[in-house]
Amino acid sequence: MVSLVVVALFLLQGALLQPPQAAAFKIYTTDESLTHHRITEAAFLRKMADVCRNVATARGKDFTLPINSKLTATIVQKACSNAFSSLLKLSTFNLAIIQTSISNAAVDRKQFSTAHHFDDEDFKNGRDLITKGIASVKVSIKKGNYLSARSSLGAVCHTLQDFYSHSNWVELGSTAPFSTLIKPELPLSNIAGPNTKTCRNCVGEDCSDNILPDVLQQKTLTSGYFSLIFSSKPAGKCSHGGFFDRTSSREPTGGINKDDISSYHGFLHFRAAEMAINATMELLEDIRLATGDQAFLRLMGLTQSSVLAFVFDITDSLSQYIEVFKKVCLSIIDSRKGTSEEPSEYVLVPFNGQGSGPLIRTANADTFKEYINSLSASVAGNFSDMFLSELLLTLTRVPPSSDIFVLTDASAKDTELKSSVKAMIESTKSTVNFLLTSSLLRSEEDASLSRSLSLSDIQLYRDLAHVSGGQTIDVTNTTLSQANAVITDAITADLVTVLQVERSSAKAENFSFVLDPSLSNTTVYITGDSLVFTLYSPTGVSQSGSVADGPLGSILTVGNIKRVKLNSDNQTGEWKISINATSSYTLKVIGQSSVNVLFYFVEIVEGGHGDSWGQRFTRPFIGRNATFYVSVTGRDSVTVTDVLLVEASGSDVVRGTIKAVGATDFLVNIDRIPEWPFVVQLKGLLNDSSLVSQFQRQSPTQQQGSRITVMAQSQNITQPGVPLSLNFTVATNNTIGNYTIRARNDQGFSVSFPSSLILGTEGSAQGSVTLTAPSDTESGTDVTLTIEAEAPGSTDLNYVTLQLTVSTANAIFSGCYSLSLCLSFFFFIVCHFVCF
């Protein structure tokens, strides 16, 4: 019996951890084969060039850019900027391609799903996945959630592209994409029946003539069968092929996949890839026609797609501040209205101590100004001290990467949610900025109305702001309007972080940072009390922090912040700053640049025919190795020399090992995830024609590891009005005891879950979350569900994030939507103490 269990576990591990050979076009490659990323990128570039050519023609402008395989993001951005007579964004265009490609790559984790890869002649379910995914993309665009739209788009693109690699569409002599795949109203016809023989044996390794002549003559559509575990397949059917496809050894032997140039039908790889590019362009055109040019440009990242959110504490103690803050907000809205920097959406969350809301979202600037103007002070209620609950709600409901500004004098009595707020900031990468009106800062007249905001409360908000890469501004009634400059800096387009450090103790320290030629409007922020600093330029010129206007820049003091706006001349090179403080402080260097860094932790399965990977939606495990994907936007090629995990509140460093997987894309392996919170810092060289210059960037949002594992059952589809139950497992090899469980979703749908789970000596426990979408929820609505587990005493926390789509049709996959997931739960529990 023991031997059978060992064998079973060995087979399960092989099935789960080996690469999925039905993964179609490779994720990255060392030969000339086209990857999913390159196919998606080529389609984006060609489609945007095509759209911009049409716009230029309609406006009577010349558009001479040839639309071919030599396009780059920089070339397309310049040509499109000329066509639209405005500077379109390069960095966010790169970002849109990367975000779409990452979700594209994640589909290869669905190893056993025939529909996601068009294996086993599963054309109906594959087409259903595509059409439902397209509907989801369009709904997300309509709701202004462009990140969610790109996530859905990437998954759709993968399945669509796989069709041309896994089916015999190319072998049939087709010269155009199979448009029926994106049009649910058209019938799927001439598909091989279950008893129709489609292939014959390959001649040794030569499979160039293994599809039966009758299939080719009658234009019968088929695809290869694939299995990691079983060798059986219907008689006479084609196999996918490849080392791990066990069906390929069963007659008819061989395969028909065109995943790369070394595949059984690799001689048709480039034709299949070109067809996949054209099909992806056709899909993008369908989305553009349905949503309009402005929304399409935001989807593609060429115009602003960020969200601006204001959280107003409107209790009566802030009555004088509310009117000033309203003017500041209106000024910011007016300054960006009608420009390329206008946010795609505005969010308002009023908070009066009796609860928050209603949460207001609109893309119309004038409508939003009406909401702002309607705000007035009210008497605080019973929930006036539950501020972190309100902030957590805001972070959950606004789209990821939002800019959030909070005006409050409220203390937080629900500090037990601090770890949850940090985790939500980390997972959404939203930036939170606080404007605090503490009674400690007010005049005697103003303070008479104030609630109590202690030094510990102020430090709490400073900690949360720093985790997000934001600022905490201590203001008075007379200095609030001066904060306009700081707020404007924070929402500037193409904002990048060059350096950000925090020190919790008083000591003298020197810091250096590199400014590159792509940077403009560089600003240095030093936040803290009773500090002295001196700034040094690359040429040795210095300026003391006590000099308001000096040779290096102008200094504005807003509350506890010193804002140093560097002069525009001679910025390039290594700068230094010395700081001597008597208490804790932060240093932050930001600027505008098309060159930015995007990173995601990923899971990679290597070996055999290809590599499979997907984004991790959970914290990495402390003490173990990890891999993250890094992409540099804004250039067609860069050299990366260093990628570091830098201690967020100290000077410790963990250095990564870099592997280039593209001209601007890299995989970085970390031998050991540190115990302390960290930021990712990247250094390298910009290659601009004959000029090579150093550059550095840093992730604004802090990350951290965990010793808790949260693993959840995945489910693609939920139906409106029908409760969906999702199982999850919490495990650890560290602290046993009572773990607090929380679950939330970004749509405000009803959700129920156990408030706690007890992890005993076995080190794991299971629970279930039930999510119910209202019966009137629009089909195609995306839902992000977060499940988190917090250790006893709030000593540790981890979470997992799931993406679901509401659909009125029956789910293609239910329960354990794929065999690999069901097996992985079994394997996870059995091997838990061995793995840990």
C-alpha positions, 0 to 999 in steps of 0.5 A, spaced: 500 500 500 505 504 501 509 503 495 502 504 491 502 511 495 509 513 493 508 511 486 501 515 486 505 521 489 510 521 484 506 521 478 501 526 481 508 530 482 510 529 475 503 531 472 503 537 476 510 540 476 512 538 469 511 543 463 504 543 459 506 540 452 499 543 450 502 550 451 502 552 444 507 558 442 512 558 447 512 563 453 520 565 451 525 561 447 532 561 445 531 560 437 527 564 432 520 561 434 515 566 435 512 566 443 505 568 445 508 575 448 511 576 441 505 575 437 501 579 442 506 585 442 506 584 434 498 584 434 498 590 438 503 594 434 500 593 428 493 594 430 495 601 433 499 603 427 493 601 423 488 605 427 493 611 427 493 611 419 486 611 419 485 617 423 491 621 420 487 619 413 481 622 416 484 628 418 488 629 412 495 628 414 500 623 411 502 617 415 508 613 411 509 608 417 510 601 414 506 596 418 510 590 418 514 586 423 519 591 424 515 596 428 517 597 435 513 601 441 517 607 440 516 608 433 508 606 433 507 611 439 511 617 435 507 616 429 500 615 433 502 622 436 503 625 430 496 622 427 492 625 434 496 631 434 497 630 441 503 626 445 500 619 446 504 615 452 509 610 451 510 607 458 503 606 459 503 603 452 508 598 453 505 597 460 498 595 456 502 590 452 506 587 458 499 586 462 496 583 457 502 578 455 502 576 463 495 574 463 496 570 456 502 566 459 498 564 465 493 560 461 498 555 460 497 553 468 491 550 465 494 544 463 488 539 463 483 544 460 482 542 452 478 548 451 483 553 453 488 550 448 483 547 443 486 540 444 482 534 443 477 537 437 474 541 443 472 547 438 465 548 441 468 550 448 474 553 446 470 558 442 465 559 448 471 561 452 473 566 447 466 569 446 465 570 453 472 573 454 470 578 449 464 580 453 468 580 459 473 585 456 467 590 453 464 590 460 470 592 464 472 597 459 465 600 459 466 600 467 472 603 466 476 598 469 482 597 464 487 593 468 481 587 468 480 588 461 487 587 459 487 581 464 481 578 460 484 580 453 490 576 455 487 570 456 482 570 450 488 572 446 492 565 448 486 561 447 485 564 440 492 564 438 493 556 440 487 555 435 492 556 429 498 552 433 494 546 435 489 545 429 490 544 422 487 550 420 494 552 417 494 545 413 488 546 410 491 552 406 487 557 409 489 564 408 485 568 413 483 568 420 477 563 422 473 569 424 467 564 427 471 564 433 470 571 435 463 571 433 458 566 437 452 568 432 456 564 426 455 556 426 462 552 427 461 547 421 465 542 418 468 539 424 471 532 424 466 527 428 468 523 434 469 517 429 472 521 423 480 518 422 484 524 421 491 522 421 496 517 419 503 515 422 509 519 421 515 516 418 520 516 423 520 524 425 517 526 419 510 528 420 510 533 414 504 528 411 501 525 417 494 528 416 490 524 411 488 526 404 481 526 405 481 531 411 485 536 407 481 535 401 474 536 404 477 542 409 475 538 415 477 541 421 481 537 427 486 538 432 491 534 436 489 530 442 494 531 448 495 528 455 500 528 460 498 522 464 494 517 459 496 514 452 489 513 450 486 517 444 480 515 439 482 511 434 485 514 428 486 521 431 492 526 431 496 527 437 498 534 439 505 531 439 512 532 444 516 529 449 510 529 454 504 528 450 503 520 451 498 520 446 503 521 441 506 514 442 499 511 440 498 510 433 497 514 429 504 516 432 507 523 432 503 530 432 501 536 428 502 542 433 506 548 430 508 551 437 515 552 435 520 551 429 522 544 432 515 541 433 512 536 429 509 541 424 514 546 426 515 547 418 509 551 418 510 555 425 511 562 422 505 561 418 501 559 424 504 565 428 502 570 422 495 567 422 495 568 430 497 575 429 492 577 424 487 573 428 489 577 434 488 584 430 481 582 428 479 581 435 482 588 437 478 591 431 472 588 434 473 591 441 475 597 438 468 598 434 464 596 440 467 601 445 470 607 441 476 610 439 477 613 446 476 607 450 480 603 445 486 608 446 485 607 454 485 600 453 492 600 449 495 604 454 496 610 449 492 615 453 491 616 461 487 610 464 489 611 472 483 613 477 483 619 481 480 617 488 478 622 494 476 620 501 473 626 504 472 626 512 466 630 512 465 630 520 464 637 523 471 638 526 473 639 519 468 644 517 473 649 515 478 644 512 473 641 507 471 647 504 479 649 502 480 641 500 474 642 495 477 648 492 484 644 491 480 638 488 476 642 483 483 646 481 486 639 480 480 636 476 480 643 472 487 643 470 487 636 467 480 636 464 480 635 456 488 634 457 492 627 456 493 627 463 485 627 465 484 621 469 479 615 466 475 615 472 474 619 478 472 616 485 469 620 491 468 616 498 465 621 503 466 619 510 462 622 516 463 617 522 456 614 520 459 609 515 462 611 508 459 612 502 455 612 497 462 610 493 461 615 487 464 613 480 464 617 474 468 618 468 465 625 467 469 631 470 463 636 471 459 631 474 464 629 479 465 636 480 458 637 482 459 631 487 465 635 490 461 641 491 455 638 494 459 635 500 458 639 507 460 637 514 456 633 518 456 630 526 460 624 527 457 618 528 458 611 532 463 609 527 467 615 527 474 611 529 473 605 524 477 609 519 481 603 517 475 599 515 473 605 510 480 605 507 480 598 506 473 598 503 476 604 498 482 600 496 477 594 495 472 598 490 477 602 486 481 599 480 488 597 482 493 602 481 489 608 483 491 614 486 487 615 493 487 622 497 485 622 504 483 628 508 482 626 515 483 628 523 480 621 525 484 616 529 483 609 528 480 604 533 480 598 528 488 598 528 487 590 527 486 591 520 493 595 519 496 588 516 490 587 511 490 594 509 497 593 507 496 587 504 491 590 500 495 596 498 501 591 496 496 587 491 493 593 488 499 597 487 494 603 489 498 609 492 495 612 498 496 620 500 494 622 507 492 630 509 492 630 516 489 635 520 491 633 527 490 638 533 497 638 535 498 642 528 492 647 529 491 653 532 488 654 538 481 656 535 481 650 530 483 645 535 477 647 539 473 643 534 478 637 533 478 630 535 484 627 538 489 624 533 495 622 537 502 621 535 501 614 534 495 615 529 500 620 525 505 614 525 500 609 523 498 613 517 505 615 515 507 607 515 501 606 510 503 612 506 510 609 505 508 602 504 504 605 498 509 610 495 505 615 498 506 621 502 503 624 509 502 631 509 501 635 516 497 641 514 493 647 517 487 651 515 492 656 512 497 651 509 492 646 506 492 650 499 500 649 499 499 642 499 496 643 492 503 642 489 504 635 493 498 633 490 499 635 483 506 631 483 503 625 486 498 624 480 503 627 474 503 622 468 509 618 467 511 618 474 517 614 476 520 613 483 528 613 483 529 612 490 525 611 496 528 610 503 525 610 510 529 611 517 526 609 523 531 612 528 535 618 528 542 618 525 546 622 520 546 618 513 548 619 506 545 617 500 546 617 492 541 616 486 542 616 479 538 621 474 538 619 467 537 623 461 530 621 460 528 624 467 524 631 467 521 635 473 525 631 478 523 632 485 526 630 492 522 629 498 524 629 505 519 628 510 520 628 518 521 633 523 527 637 525 532 634 520 538 638 516 540 636 509 545 638 504 544 636 496 550 635 492 549 635 484 554 631 479 558 637 478 559 638 486 555 644 487 551 643 493 545 647 496 543 646 504 536 645 506 535 652 509 536 655 502 529 656 499 532 658 492 539 656 490 543 653 485 540 646 485 533 648 486 527 651 489 525 648 496 517 649 498 515 647 506 508 644 507 507 641 514 513 636 515 515 636 508 521 639 504 519 639 497 526 640 493 524 642 485 530 641 481 532 646 476 531 643 469 539 644 467 544 639 468 541 633 472 544 627 469 549 623 473 550 621 480 547 626 486 548 625 493 544 627 499 546 628 506 541 627 512 542 629 519 535 627 523 533 627 530 527 623 529 524 618 523 524 621 516 523 618 509 527 620 503 523 620 496 526 622 489 521 622 483 520 624 476 517 624 469 520 619 464 517 614 459 522 609 462 519 605 468 519 598 471 514 593 472 515 587 476 510 581 478 512 575 482 511 569 478 511 561 478 515 557 473 515 550 471 521 548 467 523 543 463 522 538 457 519 542 451 517 548 454 516 553 460 510 554 463 509 560 468 503 565 471 503 571 475 503 569 483 497 573 486 500 571 493 506 573 497 512 569 496 514 564 502 520 567 507 526 563 506 525 560 500 527 562 493 522 566 488 522 568 481 519 575 478 518 578 471 521 585 470 520 589 464 523 596 462 518 600 459 519 606 454 525 603 450 526 598 445 532 595 448 536 596 455 541 593 459 539 591 466 546 590 471 542 589 478 536 587 481 536 588 488 531 587 494 532 593 498 530 593 506 524 598 506 526 601 513 534 599 512 540 598 508 540 590 507 540 587 500 538 581 497 541 581 490 537 577 484 540 573 478 538 576 472 536 572 465 534 576 459 528 573 456 527 579 451 530 586 449 526 589 455 524 583 459 527 579 464 526 573 469 530 575 476 531 569 481 532 570 488 535 565 492 532 567 499 526 571 500 528 576 506 524 576 513 523 584 512 519 588 508 522 590 501 522 594 495 525 592 488 530 596 485 533 596 478 539 599 475 542 599 468 544 602 462 539 606 457 542 605 450 540 611 446 543 611 439 550 613 440 549 615 448 549 610 453 547 612 460 546 609 467 539 609 470 535 606 476 528 605 478 525 603 484 518 600 485 514 605 489 510 599 493 513 595 498 512 588 498 513 582 503 514 575 504 510 570 509 510 564 512 503 562 511 500 559 505 493 560 502 491 556 496 484 557 493 480 553 489 480 556 482 473 557 478 473 562 472 465 563 472 460 565 477 452 565 475 448 571 477 444 570 483 447 563 484 451 562 490 458 560 488 462 556 494 470 556 493 474 552 497 481 554 500 486 551 504 491 555 510 497 552 511 504 554 515 510 550 518 510 556 523 505 558 528 499 554 530 493 556 533 487 561 531 488 564 524 483 570 523 480 569 516 477 575 511 474 575 504 472 581 500 471 583 493 471 589 489 464 589 486 461 589 493 457 582 492 455 578 498 460 574 501 460 569 507 466 565 510 469 563 517 471 568 521 477 563 523 480 557 522 484 553 527 491 550 525 493 545 529 499 540 529 498 538 522 499 545 520 493 546 515 486 547 515 480 548 510 475 553 509 470 555 504 468 562 501 461 563 498 460 569 493 453 571 490 453 576 485 446 579 484 441 576 479 441 583 475 449 583 474 451 584 467 454 578 464 461 579 463 462 583 469 469 581 472 470 580 480 476 580 484 476 576 490 481 576 496 481 571 501 486 572 507 489 569 513 492 572 519 496 569 524 495 569 532 497 576 534 497 579 527 504 576 527 504 574 519 499 575 514 498 572 507 492 572 502 490 569 495 487 573 489 482 570 485 479 573 478 472 571 476 467 573 471 459 573 472 456 569 466 449 568 465 451 562 461 452 555 464 460 555 467 464 551 462 468 548 468 465 547 475 468 545 482 475 543 480 475 546 474 481 542 471 484 536 473 490 539 475 487 543 481 484 537 484 490 534 484 494 539 486 490 540 493 491 533 494 498 533 493 499 539 497 496 536 503 499 530 503 506 533 501 505 539 506 510 537 511 515 534 506 515 541 502 515 545 508 
